[in-house]
Protein backbone atom coordinates (compact mmCIF):
# COMPACT_ATOMS: atom_id res chain seq x y z
CA UNK A 1 0.00 0.00 0.00
CA UNK A 2 1.14 3.53 -0.73
CA UNK A 3 1.72 6.22 1.83
CA UNK A 4 -1.36 8.44 1.97
CA UNK A 5 -0.33 10.35 5.05
CA UNK A 6 -0.73 13.77 3.38
CA UNK A 7 -4.31 13.06 2.34
CA UNK A 8 -5.62 14.76 5.50
CA UNK A 9 -3.92 17.97 4.44
CA UNK A 10 -4.82 17.57 0.81
CA UNK A 11 -5.18 20.85 -1.03
CA UNK A 12 -8.34 21.85 -2.83
CA UNK A 13 -9.57 24.46 -5.28
CA UNK A 14 -10.55 27.70 -3.57
CA UNK A 15 -13.37 28.38 -6.02
CA UNK A 16 -15.46 26.50 -8.56
CA UNK A 17 -14.21 28.77 -11.34
CA UNK A 18 -10.67 27.85 -10.29
CA UNK A 19 -11.37 24.22 -11.09
CA UNK A 20 -13.19 25.03 -14.34
CA UNK A 21 -10.34 27.22 -15.60
CA UNK A 22 -7.69 24.71 -14.50
CA UNK A 23 -9.49 21.77 -16.11
CA UNK A 24 -10.10 23.82 -19.24
CA UNK A 25 -6.43 24.79 -19.21
CA UNK A 26 -5.51 21.12 -19.02
CA UNK A 27 -7.77 20.34 -21.95
CA UNK A 28 -6.85 23.42 -23.97
CA UNK A 29 -3.36 22.83 -25.28
CA UNK A 30 -1.42 21.87 -28.37
CA UNK A 31 -4.28 19.48 -29.19
CA UNK A 32 -6.57 22.45 -29.87
CA UNK A 33 -4.28 24.96 -31.52
CA UNK A 34 -1.68 22.72 -33.17
CA UNK A 35 -3.36 19.37 -33.75
CA UNK A 36 -7.05 20.20 -34.33
CA UNK A 37 -6.58 22.58 -37.31
CA UNK A 38 -4.34 20.23 -39.27
CA UNK A 39 -6.52 17.17 -38.55
CA UNK A 40 -9.55 19.16 -39.67
CA UNK A 41 -7.63 20.34 -42.72
CA UNK A 42 -6.92 16.84 -44.00
CA UNK A 43 -10.43 15.58 -43.20
CA UNK A 44 -12.64 18.02 -45.04
CA UNK A 45 -12.83 21.05 -42.74
CA UNK A 46 -16.44 21.45 -41.59
CA UNK A 47 -17.16 17.79 -42.28
CA UNK A 48 -14.62 16.82 -39.66
CA UNK A 49 -15.89 19.54 -37.33
CA UNK A 50 -19.43 18.14 -37.38
CA UNK A 51 -18.23 14.57 -36.78
CA UNK A 52 -15.95 15.82 -34.01
CA UNK A 53 -18.82 17.61 -32.24
CA UNK A 54 -20.88 14.42 -32.23
CA UNK A 55 -17.86 12.48 -30.93
CA UNK A 56 -17.33 15.01 -28.12
CA UNK A 57 -20.98 14.64 -27.07
CA UNK A 58 -21.16 10.85 -27.17
CA UNK A 59 -17.64 9.95 -26.04
CA UNK A 60 -15.64 12.95 -24.86
CA UNK A 61 -18.09 14.42 -22.33
CA UNK A 62 -19.15 11.10 -20.73
CA UNK A 63 -15.51 10.04 -20.28
CA UNK A 64 -14.50 13.46 -18.98
CA UNK A 65 -17.31 13.33 -16.38
CA UNK A 66 -16.29 9.79 -15.46
CA UNK A 67 -12.67 10.68 -14.73
CA UNK A 68 -13.70 13.82 -12.86
CA UNK A 69 -16.06 11.82 -10.62
CA UNK A 70 -13.44 9.17 -9.85
CA UNK A 71 -11.16 11.88 -8.47
CA UNK A 72 -13.89 13.85 -6.72
CA UNK A 73 -15.28 10.79 -4.92
CA UNK A 74 -11.95 9.46 -3.67
CA UNK A 75 -9.90 12.68 -3.19
CA UNK A 76 -6.85 10.74 -4.34
CA UNK A 77 -4.35 10.47 -7.15
CA UNK A 78 -5.10 8.02 -10.03
CA UNK A 79 -3.52 5.01 -8.30
CA UNK A 80 -5.14 5.75 -4.95
CA UNK A 81 -8.53 6.44 -6.55
CA UNK A 82 -8.91 2.98 -8.08
CA UNK A 83 -7.43 1.35 -4.98
CA UNK A 84 -9.99 3.12 -2.77
CA UNK A 85 -12.99 2.10 -4.88
CA UNK A 86 -11.80 -1.47 -5.49
CA UNK A 87 -9.58 -2.42 -2.53
CA UNK A 88 -7.62 -5.61 -2.98
CA UNK A 89 -8.28 -5.76 -6.73
CA UNK A 90 -5.72 -4.99 -9.45
CA UNK A 91 -7.73 -2.02 -10.76
CA UNK A 92 -5.09 0.30 -9.27
CA UNK A 93 -3.04 -0.61 -12.34
CA UNK A 94 -5.43 1.53 -14.40
CA UNK A 95 -4.38 4.49 -12.28
CA UNK A 96 -0.74 3.52 -12.66
CA UNK A 97 -1.23 3.53 -16.43
CA UNK A 98 -2.64 7.06 -16.14
CA UNK A 99 0.41 8.27 -14.20
CA UNK A 100 2.76 6.60 -16.70
CA UNK A 101 0.84 8.14 -19.60
CA UNK A 102 1.05 11.62 -18.10
CA UNK A 103 4.79 11.12 -17.59
CA UNK A 104 5.43 9.96 -21.17
CA UNK A 105 3.25 12.62 -22.77
CA UNK A 106 4.91 15.47 -20.89
CA UNK A 107 8.38 14.18 -21.81
CA UNK A 108 7.77 14.81 -25.52
CA UNK A 109 4.99 17.40 -25.19
CA UNK A 110 7.57 19.64 -23.56
CA UNK A 111 9.77 19.25 -26.63
CA UNK A 112 6.95 20.34 -28.97
CA UNK A 113 6.08 23.16 -26.56
CA UNK A 114 9.72 24.18 -26.88
CA UNK A 115 9.15 24.62 -30.62
CA UNK A 116 6.31 27.04 -29.78
CA UNK A 117 8.56 28.97 -27.38
CA UNK A 118 11.25 29.21 -30.07
CA UNK A 119 8.81 30.57 -32.65
CA UNK A 120 7.40 33.05 -30.11
CA UNK A 121 10.94 34.35 -29.55
CA UNK A 122 11.59 34.35 -33.31
CA UNK A 123 8.44 36.35 -34.04
CA UNK A 124 9.23 38.92 -31.34
CA UNK A 125 12.85 39.59 -32.16
CA UNK A 126 13.31 38.63 -35.82
CA UNK A 127 9.93 38.47 -37.52
CA UNK A 128 9.20 36.44 -40.65
CA UNK A 129 10.56 37.01 -44.14
CA UNK A 130 8.69 36.13 -47.38
CA UNK A 131 12.00 34.95 -48.85
CA UNK A 132 12.66 32.38 -46.12
CA UNK A 133 12.30 28.64 -46.63
CA UNK A 134 10.31 27.73 -43.51
CA UNK A 135 10.35 24.02 -44.21
CA UNK A 136 14.16 24.11 -44.19
CA UNK A 137 14.16 26.39 -41.12
CA UNK A 138 11.93 24.00 -39.20
CA UNK A 139 14.18 21.11 -40.23
CA UNK A 140 17.17 23.07 -39.00
CA UNK A 141 15.47 23.79 -35.68
CA UNK A 142 14.56 20.20 -34.86
CA UNK A 143 18.04 19.02 -35.83
CA UNK A 144 19.67 21.52 -33.42
CA UNK A 145 19.81 19.66 -30.08
CA UNK A 146 21.31 22.58 -28.16
CA UNK A 147 18.44 24.94 -29.02
CA UNK A 148 15.82 22.28 -28.37
CA UNK A 149 17.37 21.27 -25.05
CA UNK A 150 17.28 24.88 -23.89
CA UNK A 151 13.63 25.33 -24.94
CA UNK A 152 12.70 21.98 -23.38
CA UNK A 153 14.46 23.00 -20.14
CA UNK A 154 12.75 26.41 -20.02
CA UNK A 155 9.32 24.84 -20.48
CA UNK A 156 9.91 22.24 -17.76
CA UNK A 157 11.21 24.93 -15.37
CA UNK A 158 7.99 26.90 -15.92
CA UNK A 159 5.89 23.79 -15.20
CA UNK A 160 7.87 22.93 -12.05
CA UNK A 161 7.66 26.52 -10.80
CA UNK A 162 3.87 26.57 -11.07
CA UNK A 163 3.34 23.11 -9.57
CA UNK A 164 5.76 23.78 -6.69
CA UNK A 165 3.60 26.71 -5.56
CA UNK A 166 0.63 24.42 -4.95
CA UNK A 167 -2.93 23.94 -6.18
CA UNK A 168 -4.29 27.37 -5.21
CA UNK A 169 -1.19 29.59 -5.26
CA UNK A 170 0.31 27.81 -8.26
CA UNK A 171 -2.13 26.13 -10.63
CA UNK A 172 -5.26 28.12 -9.82
CA UNK A 173 -3.51 31.49 -9.79
CA UNK A 174 -1.69 30.70 -13.02
CA UNK A 175 -4.80 29.71 -15.00
CA UNK A 176 -6.80 32.60 -13.52
CA UNK A 177 -4.58 34.97 -15.49
CA UNK A 178 -3.47 32.82 -18.42
CA UNK A 179 -6.84 31.48 -19.61
CA UNK A 180 -8.51 34.90 -20.06
CA UNK A 181 -5.29 36.17 -21.68
CA UNK A 182 -5.32 33.22 -24.06
CA UNK A 183 -8.92 33.98 -25.10
CA UNK A 184 -8.22 37.69 -25.65
CA UNK A 185 -5.13 36.98 -27.74
CA UNK A 186 -6.97 34.31 -29.72
CA UNK A 187 -9.72 36.77 -30.60
CA UNK A 188 -7.08 39.30 -31.68
CA UNK A 189 -5.56 36.75 -34.08
CA UNK A 190 -9.00 35.90 -35.47
CA UNK A 191 -9.87 39.55 -36.08
CA UNK A 192 -6.66 39.98 -38.04
CA UNK A 193 -7.12 36.73 -39.99
CA UNK A 194 -10.72 37.28 -41.10
CA UNK A 195 -10.02 40.83 -42.28
CA UNK A 196 -7.45 39.72 -44.88
CA UNK A 197 -8.84 40.02 -48.46
CA UNK A 198 -9.86 36.53 -49.57
CA UNK A 199 -10.34 35.20 -46.03
CA UNK A 200 -13.87 34.14 -46.92
CA UNK A 201 -12.55 31.03 -48.68
CA UNK A 202 -10.98 29.82 -45.46
CA UNK A 203 -14.14 30.55 -43.49
CA UNK A 204 -16.16 28.63 -46.07
CA UNK A 205 -13.75 25.69 -45.86
CA UNK A 206 -14.22 25.57 -42.10
CA UNK A 207 -18.02 25.97 -42.21
CA UNK A 208 -18.98 24.16 -45.44
CA UNK A 209 -18.56 20.36 -45.20
CA UNK A 210 -16.49 18.60 -47.85
CA UNK A 211 -17.82 15.07 -47.48
CA UNK A 212 -15.59 13.79 -50.30
CA UNK A 213 -12.66 13.83 -47.88
CA UNK A 214 -14.46 11.85 -45.20
CA UNK A 215 -13.32 8.26 -44.79
CA UNK A 216 -13.48 5.70 -42.01
CA UNK A 217 -10.25 7.23 -40.80
CA UNK A 218 -12.03 10.56 -40.29
CA UNK A 219 -14.22 9.04 -37.57
CA UNK A 220 -11.19 7.44 -35.93
CA UNK A 221 -9.33 10.75 -36.08
CA UNK A 222 -12.30 12.46 -34.41
CA UNK A 223 -12.31 9.94 -31.56
CA UNK A 224 -8.54 10.20 -31.14
CA UNK A 225 -8.74 14.00 -31.16
CA UNK A 226 -11.39 13.98 -28.42
CA UNK A 227 -9.04 11.94 -26.21
CA UNK A 228 -6.03 14.10 -26.90
CA UNK A 229 -7.75 17.45 -26.53
CA UNK A 230 -9.76 16.65 -23.37
CA UNK A 231 -6.78 15.13 -21.51
CA UNK A 232 -8.60 11.80 -21.27
CA UNK A 233 -6.83 8.63 -20.19
CA UNK A 234 -3.79 10.47 -18.80
CA UNK A 235 -4.86 10.99 -15.19
CA UNK A 236 -5.03 14.80 -15.39
CA UNK A 237 -8.79 15.24 -15.06
CA UNK A 238 -8.99 12.59 -12.33
CA UNK A 239 -6.22 14.38 -10.42
CA UNK A 240 -7.82 17.81 -10.81
CA UNK A 241 -11.18 16.30 -9.81
CA UNK A 242 -9.59 15.02 -6.60
CA UNK A 243 -9.11 18.62 -5.45
CA UNK A 244 -12.85 19.33 -5.69
CA UNK A 245 -14.37 19.51 -2.22
CA UNK A 246 -17.40 21.73 -2.62
CA UNK A 247 -20.76 20.29 -3.50
CA UNK A 248 -21.05 21.78 -6.94
CA UNK A 249 -22.80 20.26 -9.93
CA UNK A 250 -20.23 17.89 -11.40
CA UNK A 251 -22.23 17.46 -14.60
CA UNK A 252 -22.41 21.23 -15.11
CA UNK A 253 -18.72 21.75 -14.36
CA UNK A 254 -17.75 19.02 -16.81
CA UNK A 255 -20.04 20.49 -19.48
CA UNK A 256 -18.52 23.96 -19.04
CA UNK A 257 -14.97 22.62 -19.39
CA UNK A 258 -15.79 20.51 -22.46
CA UNK A 259 -17.64 23.42 -24.07
CA UNK A 260 -14.73 25.79 -23.40
CA UNK A 261 -12.22 23.33 -24.82
CA UNK A 262 -14.30 22.68 -27.93
CA UNK A 263 -14.90 26.40 -28.39
CA UNK A 264 -11.19 27.18 -28.36
CA UNK A 265 -10.52 24.41 -30.88
CA UNK A 266 -13.10 26.02 -33.17
CA UNK A 267 -11.59 29.46 -32.60
CA UNK A 268 -8.22 28.02 -33.61
CA UNK A 269 -9.76 27.04 -36.94
CA UNK A 270 -11.00 30.59 -37.48
CA UNK A 271 -7.57 31.93 -36.54
CA UNK A 272 -5.75 29.74 -39.06
CA UNK A 273 -7.84 28.81 -42.11
CA UNK A 274 -8.89 32.32 -43.26
CA UNK A 275 -5.27 33.47 -43.39
CA UNK A 276 -4.02 30.24 -44.96
CA UNK A 277 -6.58 30.36 -47.79
CA UNK A 278 -6.39 34.13 -48.30
CA UNK A 279 -2.65 33.95 -48.92
CA UNK A 280 -2.82 30.94 -51.22
CA UNK A 281 -1.57 28.12 -49.00
CA UNK A 282 -2.89 24.56 -48.67
CA UNK A 283 -4.95 23.67 -45.58
CA UNK A 284 -4.25 19.94 -45.71
CA UNK A 285 -0.61 20.32 -44.67
CA UNK A 286 -0.62 17.88 -41.75
CA UNK A 287 1.53 18.63 -38.67
CA UNK A 288 3.62 21.14 -40.62
CA UNK A 289 0.65 23.51 -40.85
CA UNK A 290 1.60 25.31 -37.63
CA UNK A 291 5.39 25.42 -37.82
CA UNK A 292 5.97 25.55 -41.59
CA UNK A 293 2.89 27.01 -43.30
CA UNK A 294 1.86 29.60 -40.71
CA UNK A 295 5.26 31.38 -40.50
CA UNK A 296 5.08 31.74 -44.29
CA UNK A 297 1.53 33.08 -43.93
CA UNK A 298 2.60 35.63 -41.33
CA UNK A 299 5.51 36.67 -43.55
CA UNK A 300 3.09 37.70 -46.32
CA UNK A 301 0.53 39.32 -44.03
CA UNK A 302 0.32 43.00 -43.13
CA UNK A 303 1.21 43.27 -39.43
CA UNK A 304 2.33 39.66 -39.76
CA UNK A 305 5.11 39.97 -37.21
CA UNK A 306 2.67 41.07 -34.50
CA UNK A 307 0.10 38.46 -35.54
CA UNK A 308 2.76 35.74 -35.54
CA UNK A 309 4.01 36.74 -32.11
CA UNK A 310 0.50 36.72 -30.64
CA UNK A 311 -0.36 33.38 -32.26
CA UNK A 312 2.75 31.58 -31.01
CA UNK A 313 2.34 33.18 -27.59
CA UNK A 314 -1.19 31.72 -27.49
CA UNK A 315 0.26 28.35 -28.48
CA UNK A 316 2.87 28.57 -25.71
CA UNK A 317 0.30 29.57 -23.07
CA UNK A 318 -1.97 26.69 -24.09
CA UNK A 319 0.97 24.30 -23.90
CA UNK A 320 1.88 25.54 -20.42
CA UNK A 321 -1.63 25.14 -18.97
CA UNK A 322 -1.67 21.57 -20.25
CA UNK A 323 1.89 20.87 -19.21
CA UNK A 324 1.26 21.80 -15.58
CA UNK A 325 -1.72 19.42 -15.45
CA UNK A 326 0.42 16.56 -16.76
CA UNK A 327 3.15 17.26 -14.23
CA UNK A 328 0.57 17.47 -11.44
CA UNK A 329 -0.52 13.88 -12.21
CA UNK A 330 2.98 12.59 -11.44
CA UNK A 331 3.47 14.96 -8.50
CA UNK A 332 0.14 13.99 -6.88
CA UNK A 333 1.14 10.31 -7.15
CA UNK A 334 4.58 11.02 -5.62
CA UNK A 335 3.00 12.97 -2.75
CA UNK A 336 0.16 10.53 -1.99
CA UNK A 337 1.87 7.22 -2.62
CA UNK A 338 5.51 8.02 -1.77
CA UNK A 339 4.99 10.66 0.91
CA UNK A 340 7.12 13.33 -0.76
CA UNK A 341 6.61 17.03 0.00
CA UNK A 342 5.25 19.05 -2.92
CA UNK A 343 8.46 20.94 -3.77
CA UNK A 344 10.61 17.83 -3.76
CA UNK A 345 7.99 15.87 -5.72
CA UNK A 346 7.74 18.62 -8.34
CA UNK A 347 11.48 19.10 -8.69
CA UNK A 348 12.36 15.39 -8.88
CA UNK A 349 9.46 14.55 -11.22
CA UNK A 350 10.26 17.49 -13.49
CA UNK A 351 13.92 16.51 -13.65
CA UNK A 352 13.21 12.89 -14.57
CA UNK A 353 10.65 13.96 -17.19
CA UNK A 354 13.19 16.40 -18.64
CA UNK A 355 15.70 13.56 -18.96
CA UNK A 356 13.07 11.33 -20.59
CA UNK A 357 12.46 13.99 -23.24
CA UNK A 358 16.11 14.14 -24.35
CA UNK A 359 15.88 11.04 -26.60
CA UNK A 360 12.95 12.69 -28.43
CA UNK A 361 15.21 15.67 -29.13
CA UNK A 362 18.19 13.58 -30.22
CA UNK A 363 15.92 11.55 -32.49
CA UNK A 364 16.16 14.37 -35.03
CA UNK A 365 19.95 14.71 -34.84
CA UNK A 366 22.49 12.41 -33.18
CA UNK A 367 20.04 9.53 -32.87
CA UNK A 368 18.27 10.11 -36.18
CA UNK A 369 19.19 6.59 -37.24
CA UNK A 370 17.19 5.10 -34.37
CA UNK A 371 13.86 3.82 -35.62
CA UNK A 372 11.10 2.30 -33.47
CA UNK A 373 8.37 0.66 -35.54
CA UNK A 374 9.67 2.66 -38.48
CA UNK A 375 9.33 6.02 -36.69
CA UNK A 376 11.71 8.49 -35.11
CA UNK A 377 11.76 8.60 -31.31
CA UNK A 378 9.31 11.48 -30.78
CA UNK A 379 6.81 10.04 -33.25
CA UNK A 380 7.10 6.64 -31.59
CA UNK A 381 6.34 8.22 -28.19
CA UNK A 382 3.34 9.96 -29.74
CA UNK A 383 2.12 6.80 -31.48
CA UNK A 384 2.43 4.70 -28.31
CA UNK A 385 0.45 7.26 -26.31
CA UNK A 386 -2.29 7.97 -28.85
CA UNK A 387 -2.73 4.44 -30.16
CA UNK A 388 -2.26 2.44 -26.96
CA UNK A 389 -1.99 4.30 -23.65
CA UNK A 390 -4.79 6.88 -24.00
CA UNK A 391 -7.47 4.62 -25.49
CA UNK A 392 -6.56 1.75 -23.15
CA UNK A 393 -6.73 4.04 -20.11
CA UNK A 394 -10.09 5.47 -21.23
CA UNK A 395 -11.44 2.00 -21.99
CA UNK A 396 -10.47 0.55 -18.61
CA UNK A 397 -11.78 3.59 -16.71
CA UNK A 398 -15.11 3.31 -18.55
CA UNK A 399 -15.34 -0.43 -17.86
CA UNK A 400 -14.52 0.16 -14.20
CA UNK A 401 -17.31 2.67 -13.72
CA UNK A 402 -19.69 0.77 -15.96
CA UNK A 403 -19.30 -2.63 -14.33
CA UNK A 404 -17.53 -2.23 -10.96
CA UNK A 405 -18.50 1.13 -9.49
CA UNK A 406 -21.62 1.37 -11.72
CA UNK A 407 -23.26 4.53 -12.98
CA UNK A 408 -26.10 4.36 -10.46
CA UNK A 409 -23.65 4.10 -7.53
CA UNK A 410 -21.57 6.94 -8.96
CA UNK A 411 -24.73 9.05 -9.25
CA UNK A 412 -25.52 8.48 -5.55
CA UNK A 413 -21.94 8.87 -4.31
CA UNK A 414 -21.39 12.11 -6.24
CA UNK A 415 -24.93 13.49 -5.91
CA UNK A 416 -25.52 13.61 -9.65
CA UNK A 417 -29.24 13.08 -9.27
CA UNK A 418 -31.75 10.26 -9.33
CA UNK A 419 -29.97 7.07 -10.49
CA UNK A 420 -33.15 6.11 -12.34
CA UNK A 421 -33.28 9.39 -14.28
CA UNK A 422 -32.99 9.26 -18.06
CA UNK A 423 -29.68 11.08 -18.33
CA UNK A 424 -27.95 8.87 -15.73
CA UNK A 425 -29.17 5.78 -17.57
CA UNK A 426 -27.95 7.21 -20.89
CA UNK A 427 -24.56 8.01 -19.35
CA UNK A 428 -24.41 4.49 -17.93
CA UNK A 429 -25.26 2.99 -21.33
CA UNK A 430 -22.58 5.05 -23.04
CA UNK A 431 -19.78 4.08 -20.65
CA UNK A 432 -20.86 0.42 -20.51
CA UNK A 433 -21.39 -0.23 -24.20
CA UNK A 434 -20.94 2.53 -26.79
CA UNK A 435 -17.70 4.04 -25.53
CA UNK A 436 -15.87 0.72 -24.99
CA UNK A 437 -16.93 -0.40 -28.48
CA UNK A 438 -15.72 2.87 -30.02
CA UNK A 439 -12.40 2.72 -28.18
CA UNK A 440 -11.79 -0.90 -29.12
CA UNK A 441 -12.53 0.04 -32.73
CA UNK A 442 -10.00 2.85 -32.77
CA UNK A 443 -7.36 0.71 -31.05
CA UNK A 444 -7.80 -2.25 -33.38
CA UNK A 445 -7.91 -0.01 -36.43
CA UNK A 446 -4.84 1.94 -35.39
CA UNK A 447 -2.81 -1.18 -34.60
CA UNK A 448 -3.96 -2.96 -37.78
CA UNK A 449 -3.10 0.06 -39.89
CA UNK A 450 0.33 0.30 -38.28
CA UNK A 451 1.32 -3.33 -38.56
CA UNK A 452 -0.67 -4.55 -41.55
CA UNK A 453 -1.66 -1.42 -43.46
Secondary structure, DSSP 8 states (H G I E B T S, - for coil): --B-GGGGG----SSHHHHHHHHHHHHSSHIIIIIIHHHHHHTTBHHHHHHHHHHIIIIIHHHHHHHHHHHHHH-S-HHHHHHHHSTTSTTHHHHHHHHHHHHHHHHHHHHHHHHHHHHHHHHHHT---TT--HHHHHHHHHT-HHHHHHHHHHHHHHHHHHHHT-IIIIIIHHHHHHHHHHHHHHHHHHHHHHTSTTTHHHHHHHHSB-GGG--HHHHHHHHHHHHHHTTTTSSHHHHHHTT--S---HHHHHHHHHHHHHHHHHHHHHHHHHHHHHTT--S--TTHIIIIIHHHHHHTSTTHHHHHHHHHHHHHHHHHHHHHHHHHHHHHHHHHHH---HHHHHHHHHHHHHHHHHHHHHTTTTTTT--BTTB-HHHHHHHHIIIIIHHHHHHHHHHIIIIII-HHHHHHHTT-S-TTSHHHHHHHHIIIIIHHHHHHHHHHHHHHHHHH-
